[in-house]
Amino acid sequence: MATASGSGGPGGKPGPVRRRSLLRGGVLASAGLTLPALPALTGAAPALALSGRPQARWGVQAGDVTASSGLVWVRSDRPARMIVETSATESFRTTRRFPGPLLTPGSDLTGTTPLFGLPPGEQIHYRVLLADPDDPRRTGEPVTGTFRTAPARRGDGVRLVWSGDLAGQGWGINPDIGGYRAFEEMRLLDPDFFLFSGDTIYADGPLTGSVTLPDGRVWHNVTTAEKAKVAETLAEYRGNFRYNLLDANLRRFNAQVPSIVQWDDHEVTNNWYPGEILGDSRYTEQSADVLAARARQAFTEYFPLPRDGRVHRVVRHGPLLDVFVLDMRTHRNANSPNDQASDPVGILGREQLEWLKAGLARSRAMWKIIAADMPLGLVVADGETDFEAVANADPGAPLGRELQIAELLRFVKHRRITGTVWLTADVHHTSAQHYDPARAAFTDFAPFWEFVTGPLNAGAFPASELDATFGPERVFVKAPTRANVSPAEGYQFYGEVEIDGDGGEMTVRLREVGGAVLFTKTLQPGLVGQ
């Protein structure tokens, strides 16, 4: 059984030197970050420091960064007052202080502090101080991080990475291969932010100490008590989120790259929907709603998310990009054969659909990324007769959840909304789909692209069947031919998006862990469909 996380695997090659890289003043070389090492890796909190002062052993995270604001997260090892200081330089010679929340066992000693009034297009250095609640003069060692605010003008461009599916199908942190290697590769690409496209944990996926691979090699997992069974209690869900932070690659990545996070099913349990009764003998609690409430609390505790806890939201990243984050889990109807002629709820719920339509219509950004936690035209089954995503394997006119997507696509076309691109993960292979009404049963929409990536560190699976309702053509795919291929055997993926600040072109690259660029597509700005 492994007892230590990876200290950093082989990284990908950094991209070309850009203005933001120069402004970071060598951040890529050392990250310029104070990351206290975790002690022996267990599911419990790290041991108390000898000084008796609060310690932030789990690193820091930043999230939902805009041109003037951001969120900073930390976890303490005991009750403490969170304080964030920001500076234009790593020396912290001049600082601005943001008082944060009191970290208590009620939030598992986690907390998030909003930052506001930040300068646009600048490298922000921050440090988190944890103060003794009874004596504010007593603070632990500060933990530092950095991020770049969104630009106020187009010229700086934007680069992001995205993926999903972490620690699934029995494949956790393996020190033998360097832990979660994808995060180090993505860090070296120097992105402005990371879009975490769901399945951020596998609460329904216990880990064992070792797994024998088909070729006889042995995979070794770091294990904790909370990962020994399916998560049901709040403490077990919290332990699943904490498990991933045992990986040094992820902690280093979090301290340098801000995130935009959404959830999918495995934060709770496989393929769940509101109102479901599981019928799964592994669980003593069979109500998906009860489990989801516990999981959602842990999810909002362990990521830098807005205070209202709402997953669907728009994050504006300057004049070039708005990111519309969807929640295709919380508001959906029940999984079913998905062939009903009328479906007012669908996969988004009416309120979220109207929010998305209004937001897209109002957006003045050159590009609108629709961050979906599930794909549109890829068939994702739930058992023998039901379906988990949008598609229903019927190539004809829209039915079931497809009706809601048809309404959205029709709206985009008729309102002449330009620059929409869909990014997702979920299916554990990488692919690029072009949707065109000329190939479709439903024709009242403008052509668009959907890019799929993942897993970050989980089992890889064969390519999904396509549903022809919206006319998808699979332009590229890389997937194994058998199910649950381990990360040691490859097929671990992430994507990169780069928006040129001068011409506005968006270039999407599908990448494989190990550094290879598998597929590249450049899209032109200002078009309703392409």
Sequence and secondary structure as in RCSB ss.txt:
>XXXX:A:sequence
MATASGSGGPGGKPGPVRRRSLLRGGVLASAGLTLPALPALTGAAPALALSGRPQARWGVQAGDVTASSGLVWVR
SDRPARMIVETSATESFRTTRRFPGPLLTPGSDLTGTTPLFGLPPGEQIHYRVLLADPDDPRRTGEPVTGTFRTA
PARRGDGVRLVWSGDLAGQGWGINPDIGGYRAFEEMRLLDPDFFLFSGDTIYADGPLTGSVTLPDGRVWHNVTTA
EKAKVAETLAEYRGNFRYNLLDANLRRFNAQVPSIVQWDDHEVTNNWYPGEILGDSRYTEQSADVLAARARQAFT
EYFPLPRDGRVHRVVRHGPLLDVFVLDMRTHRNANSPNDQASDPVGILGREQLEWLKAGLARSRAMWKIIAADMP
LGLVVADGETDFEAVANADPGAPLGRELQIAELLRFVKHRRITGTVWLTADVHHTSAQHYDPARAAFTDFAPFWE
FVTGPLNAGAFPASELDATFGPERVFVKAPTRANVSPAEGYQFYGEVEIDGDGGEMTVRLREVGGAVLFTKTLQP
GLVGQ
>XXXX:A:secstr
 B S              HHHHHTTSHHHHTT       S  SS     TT S   TT EEEES  SS EEEEEE
 SSSEEEEEEEESSTT SS EEEEEEEE GGGTTEEEEEE S  TT EEEEEEEEEETTEEEEE   EEEEEE  
 SSGGG EEEEEE  BS TT    GGGTSSHHHHHHHHT  SEEEEES  S TT    SEEE TTS EEE B  G
GGSS   SHHHHHHHHHHHTT HHHHHHHHHS EEEE  STTTSTT  TT B   TT S  BHHHHHHHHHHHHH
HHS   TT  S EEEEETTTEEEEE  TTTT    B    S  SSTTT HHHHHHHHHHHHH  SSEEEEE SS 
SSB  EETTTEESSS  S  SS  TTHHHHHHHHHHHHHTT   EEEEE  SSSEEEEEE GGG S  SS  EEE
EE   SBS B     B GGG EEEEEEE  SSS B GGGS  EEEEEEE TTT  EEEEEEETTS EEEEEEE T
T S  
